[in-house]
């Protein structure tokens, strides 16, 4: 009979834990399908972009994907594709100007595990325009734009330290 009592206690503990988990998640909303797996979901995409002072254009964006992590340093990764005029507007809105041209090899050299898994820089471009901005004192944004073709692929990495 002791085993039945243990089974009832274990079952009750599981029910309490499941209920607590459900209450903790209540109102968080569905996970944004544009987020890469394991991205934080305690903030919406808009809240994350506001945190990093990143403005996303209103024009048509294809394949927008992002990831954000809340660690010692908060991180943001964002990629999308659009026409040259839209990307130019994105750069202007985020005060990203000038920059330097970097080779694909240089872009790949600084790729991390996440961007490797996501297939960043596999767009066929031979070079990228790299631009940086510090929209806030403790935030740095690095953007690399594929320079090949009429469509432009944008890769953004932000860190809040």
HELIX and SHEET records of a PDB file:
HELIX    1   1 UNK A    2  UNK A   25  1                                  24    
HELIX    2   2 UNK A   45  UNK A   52  1                                   8    
HELIX    3   3 UNK A   84  UNK A   93  1                                  10    
HELIX    4   4 UNK A  104  UNK A  109  1                                   6    
HELIX    5   5 UNK A  113  UNK A  118  1                                   6    
SHEET    1   A 6 UNK A  62  UNK A  69  0                                        
SHEET    2   A 6 UNK A  74  UNK A  83 -1                                        
SHEET    3   A 6 UNK A 151  UNK A 160 -1                                        
SHEET    4   A 6 UNK A 139  UNK A 146 -1                                        
SHEET    5   A 6 UNK A 127  UNK A 136 -1                                        
SHEET    6   A 6 UNK A 100  UNK A 103 -1                                        
END                                                                             
